Amino acid sequence: MNRTFGLGVGLSAVSLAGYVVGMLVTYPGRAFAITALMVGITLVAIGGAGGDAT
């Protein structure tokens, strides 16, 4: 598995869990869960691309 893809999947999962918890409990910094989710999805897209771009 590509390291970037794995990092993206992990970050997406953690940030999605943080978003769900943030909807139930108010905690400081919960808005960063959305930012982390966007970064995670980007890493999944970059890491999952694979192959040549030629």
C-alpha positions, 0 to 999 in steps of 0.5 A: 500500500502506498504510504500517502494513500494509507495516511490519507485513509487514516486521516480521513477516518480520524477526522470523520470520527472527530466531526461526528463527536463534534456534532454531539459534544462541543469541544475547542478546535472541532472545526479543524475536523472538516479541514483534516477531512479535506486534506485526507481526501486529497491525500487519498486521491494523490496516493491512489493515482499510481502509475505514470502521468506520461 
